[in-house]
Amino acid sequence: MDIKAAYKKSALKYHPDRNPLGAELMKAVNTAFDFLMANIDKINSFQST
């Protein structure tokens, strides 16, 4: 699954407006997405080998 598609799916699922417990989960989703996007070049080079 594409990183952005997975992020969007998780964001919709854990958004605090939809899920009362979603604030902490959304922070974790955002942190993971930011980390992955910052390292996308490394991820792509690993996947291509």
PDBQT receptor file of N, H, CA, C and O in Angstrom, charges set to zero:
ATOM      1  N   MET A   1       0.849  -1.180   0.000  1.00  0.00    +0.000 N 
ATOM      2  CA  MET A   1       0.000   0.000   0.000  1.00  0.00    +0.000 C 
ATOM      3  C   MET A   1       0.891   1.239   0.000  1.00  0.00    +0.000 C 
ATOM      4  O   MET A   1       1.926   1.270   0.666  1.00  0.00    +0.000 OA
ATOM      5  N   ASP A   2       0.499   2.212  -0.718  1.00  0.00    +0.000 N 
ATOM      6  H   ASP A   2      -0.341   2.187  -1.259  1.00  0.00    +0.000 HD
ATOM      7  CA  ASP A   2       1.209   3.477  -0.790  1.00  0.00    +0.000 C 
ATOM      8  C   ASP A   2       1.199   4.156   0.584  1.00  0.00    +0.000 C 
ATOM      9  O   ASP A   2       0.208   4.079   1.310  1.00  0.00    +0.000 OA
ATOM     10  N   ILE A   3       2.299   4.814   0.935  1.00  0.00    +0.000 N 
ATOM     11  H   ILE A   3       3.104   4.876   0.346  1.00  0.00    +0.000 HD
ATOM     12  CA  ILE A   3       2.415   5.465   2.243  1.00  0.00    +0.000 C 
ATOM     13  C   ILE A   3       1.334   6.528   2.422  1.00  0.00    +0.000 C 
ATOM     14  O   ILE A   3       0.696   6.606   3.471  1.00  0.00    +0.000 OA
ATOM     15  N   LYS A   4       1.138   7.337   1.397  1.00  0.00    +0.000 N 
ATOM     16  H   LYS A   4       1.657   7.273   0.545  1.00  0.00    +0.000 HD
ATOM     17  CA  LYS A   4       0.147   8.409   1.512  1.00  0.00    +0.000 C 
ATOM     18  C   LYS A   4      -1.269   7.856   1.629  1.00  0.00    +0.000 C 
ATOM     19  O   LYS A   4      -2.090   8.405   2.365  1.00  0.00    +0.000 OA
ATOM     20  N   ALA A   5      -1.556   6.787   0.918  1.00  0.00    +0.000 N 
ATOM     21  H   ALA A   5      -0.889   6.341   0.321  1.00  0.00    +0.000 HD
ATOM     22  CA  ALA A   5      -2.885   6.173   1.001  1.00  0.00    +0.000 C 
ATOM     23  C   ALA A   5      -3.111   5.577   2.388  1.00  0.00    +0.000 C 
ATOM     24  O   ALA A   5      -4.198   5.698   2.951  1.00  0.00    +0.000 OA
ATOM     25  N   ALA A   6      -2.086   4.939   2.931  1.00  0.00    +0.000 N 
ATOM     26  H   ALA A   6      -1.202   4.841   2.473  1.00  0.00    +0.000 HD
ATOM     27  CA  ALA A   6      -2.199   4.367   4.273  1.00  0.00    +0.000 C 
ATOM     28  C   ALA A   6      -2.365   5.469   5.316  1.00  0.00    +0.000 C 
ATOM     29  O   ALA A   6      -3.123   5.322   6.274  1.00  0.00    +0.000 OA
ATOM     30  N   TYR A   7      -1.646   6.576   5.117  1.00  0.00    +0.000 N 
ATOM     31  H   TYR A   7      -1.030   6.695   4.338  1.00  0.00    +0.000 HD
ATOM     32  CA  TYR A   7      -1.786   7.709   6.034  1.00  0.00    +0.000 C 
ATOM     33  C   TYR A   7      -3.213   8.255   5.998  1.00  0.00    +0.000 C 
ATOM     34  O   TYR A   7      -3.820   8.501   7.040  1.00  0.00    +0.000 OA
ATOM     35  N   LYS A   8      -3.732   8.438   4.799  1.00  0.00    +0.000 N 
ATOM     36  H   LYS A   8      -3.239   8.238   3.953  1.00  0.00    +0.000 HD
ATOM     37  CA  LYS A   8      -5.082   8.988   4.664  1.00  0.00    +0.000 C 
ATOM     38  C   LYS A   8      -6.112   8.076   5.325  1.00  0.00    +0.000 C 
ATOM     39  O   LYS A   8      -7.021   8.547   6.009  1.00  0.00    +0.000 OA
ATOM     40  N   LYS A   9      -5.963   6.770   5.118  1.00  0.00    +0.000 N 
ATOM     41  H   LYS A   9      -5.225   6.387   4.562  1.00  0.00    +0.000 HD
ATOM     42  CA  LYS A   9      -6.881   5.804   5.720  1.00  0.00    +0.000 C 
ATOM     43  C   LYS A   9      -6.814   5.876   7.247  1.00  0.00    +0.000 C 
ATOM     44  O   LYS A   9      -7.844   5.874   7.922  1.00  0.00    +0.000 OA
ATOM     45  N   SER A  10      -5.597   5.939   7.781  1.00  0.00    +0.000 N 
ATOM     46  H   SER A  10      -4.760   5.941   7.233  1.00  0.00    +0.000 HD
ATOM     47  CA  SER A  10      -5.424   6.022   9.233  1.00  0.00    +0.000 C 
ATOM     48  C   SER A  10      -5.921   7.358   9.774  1.00  0.00    +0.000 C 
ATOM     49  O   SER A  10      -6.527   7.412  10.845  1.00  0.00    +0.000 OA
ATOM     50  N   ALA A  11      -5.667   8.431   9.036  1.00  0.00    +0.000 N 
ATOM     51  H   ALA A  11      -5.175   8.387   8.166  1.00  0.00    +0.000 HD
ATOM     52  CA  ALA A  11      -6.114   9.753   9.479  1.00  0.00    +0.000 C 
ATOM     53  C   ALA A  11      -7.632   9.812   9.572  1.00  0.00    +0.000 C 
ATOM     54  O   ALA A  11      -8.179  10.389  10.512  1.00  0.00    +0.000 OA
ATOM     55  N   LEU A  12      -8.307   9.220   8.605  1.00  0.00    +0.000 N 
ATOM     56  H   LEU A  12      -7.863   8.751   7.842  1.00  0.00    +0.000 HD
ATOM     57  CA  LEU A  12      -9.768   9.197   8.657  1.00  0.00    +0.000 C 
ATOM     58  C   LEU A  12     -10.274   8.343   9.820  1.00  0.00    +0.000 C 
ATOM     59  O   LEU A  12     -11.273   8.675  10.457  1.00  0.00    +0.000 OA
ATOM     60  N   LYS A  13      -9.580   7.253  10.085  1.00  0.00    +0.000 N 
ATOM     61  H   LYS A  13      -8.768   6.983   9.567  1.00  0.00    +0.000 HD
ATOM     62  CA  LYS A  13     -10.004   6.338  11.146  1.00  0.00    +0.000 C 
ATOM     63  C   LYS A  13      -9.758   6.923  12.539  1.00  0.00    +0.000 C 
ATOM     64  O   LYS A  13     -10.603   6.789  13.423  1.00  0.00    +0.000 OA
ATOM     65  N   TYR A  14      -8.605   7.570  12.738  1.00  0.00    +0.000 N 
ATOM     66  H   TYR A  14      -7.918   7.678  12.019  1.00  0.00    +0.000 HD
ATOM     67  CA  TYR A  14      -8.208   8.010  14.075  1.00  0.00    +0.000 C 
ATOM     68  C   TYR A  14      -8.365   9.505  14.321  1.00  0.00    +0.000 C 
ATOM     69  O   TYR A  14      -7.937   9.997  15.365  1.00  0.00    +0.000 OA
ATOM     70  N   HIS A  15      -8.960  10.231  13.401  1.00  0.00    +0.000 N 
ATOM     71  H   HIS A  15      -9.307   9.831  12.553  1.00  0.00    +0.000 HD
ATOM     72  CA  HIS A  15      -9.126  11.672  13.597  1.00  0.00    +0.000 C 
ATOM     73  C   HIS A  15      -9.966  11.919  14.846  1.00  0.00    +0.000 C 
ATOM     74  O   HIS A  15     -10.985  11.257  15.049  1.00  0.00    +0.000 OA
ATOM     75  N   PRO A  16      -9.545  12.868  15.685  1.00  0.00    +0.000 N 
ATOM     76  CA  PRO A  16     -10.266  13.126  16.941  1.00  0.00    +0.000 C 
ATOM     77  C   PRO A  16     -11.742  13.491  16.768  1.00  0.00    +0.000 C 
ATOM     78  O   PRO A  16     -12.536  13.272  17.683  1.00  0.00    +0.000 OA
ATOM     79  N   ASP A  17     -12.116  14.037  15.630  1.00  0.00    +0.000 N 
ATOM     80  H   ASP A  17     -11.471  14.215  14.888  1.00  0.00    +0.000 HD
ATOM     81  CA  ASP A  17     -13.529  14.357  15.410  1.00  0.00    +0.000 C 
ATOM     82  C   ASP A  17     -14.375  13.101  15.227  1.00  0.00    +0.000 C 
ATOM     83  O   ASP A  17     -15.579  13.125  15.482  1.00  0.00    +0.000 OA
ATOM     84  N   ARG A  18     -13.765  12.018  14.793  1.00  0.00    +0.000 N 
ATOM     85  H   ARG A  18     -12.786  11.999  14.586  1.00  0.00    +0.000 HD
ATOM     86  CA  ARG A  18     -14.490  10.760  14.576  1.00  0.00    +0.000 C 
ATOM     87  C   ARG A  18     -14.295   9.775  15.723  1.00  0.00    +0.000 C 
ATOM     88  O   ARG A  18     -15.168   8.952  15.999  1.00  0.00    +0.000 OA
ATOM     89  N   ASN A  19     -13.168   9.860  16.377  1.00  0.00    +0.000 N 
ATOM     90  H   ASN A  19     -12.459  10.528  16.153  1.00  0.00    +0.000 HD
ATOM     91  CA  ASN A  19     -12.807   8.899  17.406  1.00  0.00    +0.000 C 
ATOM     92  C   ASN A  19     -12.419   9.671  18.671  1.00  0.00    +0.000 C 
ATOM     93  O   ASN A  19     -11.407  10.372  18.665  1.00  0.00    +0.000 OA
ATOM     94  N   PRO A  20     -13.187   9.563  19.746  1.00  0.00    +0.000 N 
ATOM     95  CA  PRO A  20     -12.890  10.321  20.964  1.00  0.00    +0.000 C 
ATOM     96  C   PRO A  20     -11.498  10.040  21.536  1.00  0.00    +0.000 C 
ATOM     97  O   PRO A  20     -10.900  10.912  22.166  1.00  0.00    +0.000 OA
ATOM     98  N   LEU A  21     -10.994   8.856  21.326  1.00  0.00    +0.000 N 
ATOM     99  H   LEU A  21     -11.479   8.147  20.814  1.00  0.00    +0.000 HD
ATOM    100  CA  LEU A  21      -9.659   8.507  21.815  1.00  0.00    +0.000 C 
ATOM    101  C   LEU A  21      -8.592   8.739  20.751  1.00  0.00    +0.000 C 
ATOM    102  O   LEU A  21      -7.446   8.321  20.917  1.00  0.00    +0.000 OA
ATOM    103  N   GLY A  22      -8.953   9.384  19.691  1.00  0.00    +0.000 N 
ATOM    104  H   GLY A  22      -9.884   9.723  19.556  1.00  0.00    +0.000 HD
ATOM    105  CA  GLY A  22      -8.084   9.506  18.540  1.00  0.00    +0.000 C 
ATOM    106  C   GLY A  22      -6.972  10.520  18.639  1.00  0.00    +0.000 C 
ATOM    107  O   GLY A  22      -6.055  10.486  17.818  1.00  0.00    +0.000 OA
ATOM    108  N   ALA A  23      -7.003  11.417  19.597  1.00  0.00    +0.000 N 
ATOM    109  H   ALA A  23      -7.747  11.444  20.264  1.00  0.00    +0.000 HD
ATOM    110  CA  ALA A  23      -5.985  12.467  19.662  1.00  0.00    +0.000 C 
ATOM    111  C   ALA A  23      -4.580  11.886  19.775  1.00  0.00    +0.000 C 
ATOM    112  O   ALA A  23      -3.686  12.271  19.022  1.00  0.00    +0.000 OA
ATOM    113  N   GLU A  24      -4.384  10.971  20.702  1.00  0.00    +0.000 N 
ATOM    114  H   GLU A  24      -5.111  10.658  21.313  1.00  0.00    +0.000 HD
ATOM    115  CA  GLU A  24      -3.056  10.367  20.876  1.00  0.00    +0.000 C 
ATOM    116  C   GLU A  24      -2.697   9.483  19.688  1.00  0.00    +0.000 C 
ATOM    117  O   GLU A  24      -1.551   9.476  19.238  1.00  0.00    +0.000 OA
ATOM    118  N   LEU A  25      -3.661   8.751  19.189  1.00  0.00    +0.000 N 
ATOM    119  H   LEU A  25      -4.592   8.757  19.554  1.00  0.00    +0.000 HD
ATOM    120  CA  LEU A  25      -3.407   7.895  18.029  1.00  0.00    +0.000 C 
ATOM    121  C   LEU A  25      -3.065   8.733  16.804  1.00  0.00    +0.000 C 
ATOM    122  O   LEU A  25      -2.201   8.355  16.013  1.00  0.00    +0.000 OA
ATOM    123  N   MET A  26      -3.730   9.857  16.645  1.00  0.00    +0.000 N 
ATOM    124  H   MET A  26      -4.432  10.164  17.288  1.00  0.00    +0.000 HD
ATOM    125  CA  MET A  26      -3.464  10.723  15.503  1.00  0.00    +0.000 C 
ATOM    126  C   MET A  26      -2.068  11.315  15.593  1.00  0.00    +0.000 C 
ATOM    127  O   MET A  26      -1.402  11.480  14.571  1.00  0.00    +0.000 OA
ATOM    128  N   LYS A  27      -1.614  11.639  16.797  1.00  0.00    +0.000 N 
ATOM    129  H   LYS A  27      -2.156  11.505  17.627  1.00  0.00    +0.000 HD
ATOM    130  CA  LYS A  27      -0.246  12.136  16.972  1.00  0.00    +0.000 C 
ATOM    131  C   LYS A  27       0.756  11.077  16.532  1.00  0.00    +0.000 C 
ATOM    132  O   LYS A  27       1.749  11.391  15.876  1.00  0.00    +0.000 OA
ATOM    133  N   ALA A  28       0.497   9.829  16.890  1.00  0.00    +0.000 N 
ATOM    134  H   ALA A  28      -0.310   9.574  17.422  1.00  0.00    +0.000 HD
ATOM    135  CA  ALA A  28       1.388   8.736  16.500  1.00  0.00    +0.000 C 
ATOM    136  C   ALA A  28       1.377   8.535  14.989  1.00  0.00    +0.000 C 
ATOM    137  O   ALA A  28       2.427   8.316  14.384  1.00  0.00    +0.000 OA
ATOM    138  N   VAL A  29       0.208   8.606  14.382  1.00  0.00    +0.000 N 
ATOM    139  H   VAL A  29      -0.644   8.783  14.873  1.00  0.00    +0.000 HD
ATOM    140  CA  VAL A  29       0.094   8.462  12.926  1.00  0.00    +0.000 C 
ATOM    141  C   VAL A  29       0.863   9.583  12.236  1.00  0.00    +0.000 C 
ATOM    142  O   VAL A  29       1.591   9.336  11.274  1.00  0.00    +0.000 OA
ATOM    143  N   ASN A  30       0.705  10.811  12.720  1.00  0.00    +0.000 N 
ATOM    144  H   ASN A  30       0.113  11.011  13.501  1.00  0.00    +0.000 HD
ATOM    145  CA  ASN A  30       1.412  11.945  12.120  1.00  0.00    +0.000 C 
ATOM    146  C   ASN A  30       2.920  11.821  12.275  1.00  0.00    +0.000 C 
ATOM    147  O   ASN A  30       3.666  12.129  11.346  1.00  0.00    +0.000 OA
ATOM    148  N   THR A  31       3.373  11.375  13.438  1.00  0.00    +0.000 N 
ATOM    149  H   THR A  31       2.767  11.126  14.193  1.00  0.00    +0.000 HD
ATOM    150  CA  THR A  31       4.802  11.198  13.665  1.00  0.00    +0.000 C 
ATOM    151  C   THR A  31       5.369  10.142  12.729  1.00  0.00    +0.000 C 
ATOM    152  O   THR A  31       6.431  10.340  12.138  1.00  0.00    +0.000 OA
ATOM    153  N   ALA A  32       4.676   9.037  12.591  1.00  0.00    +0.000 N 
ATOM    154  H   ALA A  32       3.814   8.876  13.071  1.00  0.00    +0.000 HD
ATOM    155  CA  ALA A  32       5.135   7.966  11.697  1.00  0.00    +0.000 C 
ATOM    156  C   ALA A  32       5.157   8.436  10.249  1.00  0.00    +0.000 C 
ATOM    157  O   ALA A  32       6.107   8.153   9.520  1.00  0.00    +0.000 OA
ATOM    158  N   PHE A  33       4.124   9.147   9.828  1.00  0.00    +0.000 N 
ATOM    159  H   PHE A  33       3.351   9.377  10.420  1.00  0.00    +0.000 HD
ATOM    160  CA  PHE A  33       4.063   9.643   8.453  1.00  0.00    +0.000 C 
ATOM    161  C   PHE A  33       5.201  10.626   8.190  1.00  0.00    +0.000 C 
ATOM    162  O   PHE A  33       5.855  10.551   7.150  1.00  0.00    +0.000 OA
ATOM    163  N   ASP A  34       5.440  11.540   9.118  1.00  0.00    +0.000 N 
ATOM    164  H   ASP A  34       4.908  11.601   9.963  1.00  0.00    +0.000 HD
ATOM    165  CA  ASP A  34       6.530  12.505   8.951  1.00  0.00    +0.000 C 
ATOM    166  C   ASP A  34       7.876  11.801   8.844  1.00  0.00    +0.000 C 
ATOM    167  O   ASP A  34       8.711  12.173   8.019  1.00  0.00    +0.000 OA
ATOM    168  N   PHE A  35       8.089  10.784   9.676  1.00  0.00    +0.000 N 
ATOM    169  H   PHE A  35       7.411  10.482  10.346  1.00  0.00    +0.000 HD
ATOM    170  CA  PHE A  35       9.340  10.026   9.631  1.00  0.00    +0.000 C 
ATOM    171  C   PHE A  35       9.505   9.324   8.286  1.00  0.00    +0.000 C 
ATOM    172  O   PHE A  35      10.571   9.385   7.674  1.00  0.00    +0.000 OA
ATOM    173  N   LEU A  36       8.456   8.666   7.836  1.00  0.00    +0.000 N 
ATOM    174  H   LEU A  36       7.590   8.617   8.333  1.00  0.00    +0.000 HD
ATOM    175  CA  LEU A  36       8.531   7.944   6.564  1.00  0.00    +0.000 C 
ATOM    176  C   LEU A  36       8.762   8.886   5.389  1.00  0.00    +0.000 C 
ATOM    177  O   LEU A  36       9.550   8.581   4.494  1.00  0.00    +0.000 OA
ATOM    178  N   MET A  37       8.088  10.014   5.386  1.00  0.00    +0.000 N 
ATOM    179  H   MET A  37       7.448  10.262   6.113  1.00  0.00    +0.000 HD
ATOM    180  CA  MET A  37       8.250  10.951   4.279  1.00  0.00    +0.000 C 
ATOM    181  C   MET A  37       9.635  11.599   4.295  1.00  0.00    +0.000 C 
ATOM    182  O   MET A  37      10.178  11.922   3.238  1.00  0.00    +0.000 OA
ATOM    183  N   ALA A  38      10.209  11.792   5.478  1.00  0.00    +0.000 N 
ATOM    184  H   ALA A  38       9.768  11.530   6.337  1.00  0.00    +0.000 HD
ATOM    185  CA  ALA A  38      11.553  12.359   5.574  1.00  0.00    +0.000 C 
ATOM    186  C   ALA A  38      12.599  11.370   5.069  1.00  0.00    +0.000 C 
ATOM    187  O   ALA A  38      13.679  11.774   4.640  1.00  0.00    +0.000 OA
ATOM    188  N   ASN A  39      12.285  10.085   5.119  1.00  0.00    +0.000 N 
ATOM    189  H   ASN A  39      11.407   9.757   5.468  1.00  0.00    +0.000 HD
ATOM    190  CA  ASN A  39      13.231   9.045   4.718  1.00  0.00    +0.000 C 
ATOM    191  C   ASN A  39      12.777   8.292   3.478  1.00  0.00    +0.000 C 
ATOM    192  O   ASN A  39      13.179   7.147   3.268  1.00  0.00    +0.000 OA
ATOM    193  N   ILE A  40      11.955   8.911   2.663  1.00  0.00    +0.000 N 
ATOM    194  H   ILE A  40      11.628   9.841   2.833  1.00  0.00    +0.000 HD
ATOM    195  CA  ILE A  40      11.377   8.230   1.503  1.00  0.00    +0.000 C 
ATOM    196  C   ILE A  40      12.447   7.775   0.512  1.00  0.00    +0.000 C 
ATOM    197  O   ILE A  40      12.299   6.726  -0.114  1.00  0.00    +0.000 OA
ATOM    198  N   ASP A  41      13.518   8.548   0.362  1.00  0.00    +0.000 N 
ATOM    199  H   ASP A  41      13.638   9.401   0.870  1.00  0.00    +0.000 HD
ATOM    200  CA  ASP A  41      14.581   8.151  -0.568  1.00  0.00    +0.000 C 
ATOM    201  C   ASP A  41      15.249   6.854  -0.115  1.00  0.00    +0.000 C 
ATOM    202  O   ASP A  41      15.529   5.979  -0.934  1.00  0.00    +0.000 OA
ATOM    203  N   LYS A  42      15.501   6.733   1.169  1.00  0.00    +0.000 N 
ATOM    204  H   LYS A  42      15.273   7.444   1.835  1.00  0.00    +0.000 HD
ATOM    205  CA  LYS A  42      16.110   5.512   1.705  1.00  0.00    +0.000 C 
ATOM    206  C   LYS A  42      15.164   4.317   1.537  1.00  0.00    +0.000 C 
ATOM    207  O   LYS A  42      15.595   3.215   1.197  1.00  0.00    +0.000 OA
ATOM    208  N   ILE A  43      13.894   4.546   1.776  1.00  0.00    +0.000 N 
ATOM    209  H   ILE A  43      13.543   5.441   2.052  1.00  0.00    +0.000 HD
ATOM    210  CA  ILE A  43      12.903   3.478   1.639  1.00  0.00    +0.000 C 
ATOM    211  C   ILE A  43      12.835   3.005   0.195  1.00  0.00    +0.000 C 
ATOM    212  O   ILE A  43      12.822   1.803  -0.072  1.00  0.00    +0.000 OA
ATOM    213  N   ASN A  44      12.790   3.948  -0.731  1.00  0.00    +0.000 N 
ATOM    214  H   ASN A  44      12.800   4.924  -0.514  1.00  0.00    +0.000 HD
ATOM    215  CA  ASN A  44      12.717   3.592  -2.148  1.00  0.00    +0.000 C 
ATOM    216  C   ASN A  44      13.959   2.855  -2.612  1.00  0.00    +0.000 C 
ATOM    217  O   ASN A  44      13.855   1.910  -3.394  1.00  0.00    +0.000 OA
ATOM    218  N   SER A  45      15.137   3.266  -2.147  1.00  0.00    +0.000 N 
ATOM    219  H   SER A  45      15.222   4.034  -1.512  1.00  0.00    +0.000 HD
ATOM    220  CA  SER A  45      16.358   2.577  -2.565  1.00  0.00    +0.000 C 
ATOM    221  C   SER A  45      16.410   1.170  -1.972  1.00  0.00    +0.000 C 
ATOM    222  O   SER A  45      16.926   0.251  -2.609  1.00  0.00    +0.000 OA
ATOM    223  N   PHE A  46      15.885   0.994  -0.766  1.00  0.00    +0.000 N 
ATOM    224  H   PHE A  46      15.467   1.740  -0.249  1.00  0.00    +0.000 HD
ATOM    225  CA  PHE A  46      15.849  -0.329  -0.155  1.00  0.00    +0.000 C 
ATOM    226  C   PHE A  46      14.893  -1.248  -0.908  1.00  0.00    +0.000 C 
ATOM    227  O   PHE A  46      15.192  -2.424  -1.116  1.00  0.00    +0.000 OA
ATOM    228  N   GLN A  47      13.751  -0.717  -1.313  1.00  0.00    +0.000 N 
ATOM    229  H   GLN A  47      13.508   0.238  -1.145  1.00  0.00    +0.000 HD
ATOM    230  CA  GLN A  47      12.757  -1.519  -2.013  1.00  0.00    +0.000 C 
ATOM    231  C   GLN A  47      13.200  -1.893  -3.417  1.00  0.00    +0.000 C 
ATOM    232  O   GLN A  47      12.762  -2.912  -3.951  1.00  0.00    +0.000 OA
ATOM    233  N   SER A  48      14.057  -1.091  -4.020  1.00  0.00    +0.000 N 
ATOM    234  H   SER A  48      14.413  -0.263  -3.587  1.00  0.00    +0.000 HD
ATOM    235  CA  SER A  48      14.472  -1.361  -5.397  1.00  0.00    +0.000 C 
ATOM    236  C   SER A  48      15.596  -2.385  -5.481  1.00  0.00    +0.000 C 
ATOM    237  O   SER A  48      15.933  -2.839  -6.574  1.00  0.00    +0.000 OA
ATOM    238  N   THR A  49      16.176  -2.752  -4.354  1.00  0.00    +0.000 N 
ATOM    239  H   THR A  49      15.902  -2.382  -3.466  1.00  0.00    +0.000 HD
ATOM    240  CA  THR A  49      17.266  -3.745  -4.383  1.00  0.00    +0.000 C 
ATOM    241  C   THR A  49      16.737  -5.142  -4.215  1.00  0.00    +0.000 C 
ATOM    242  O   THR A  49      17.510  -6.099  -4.215  1.00  0.00    +0.000 OA
TER     243      THR A  49
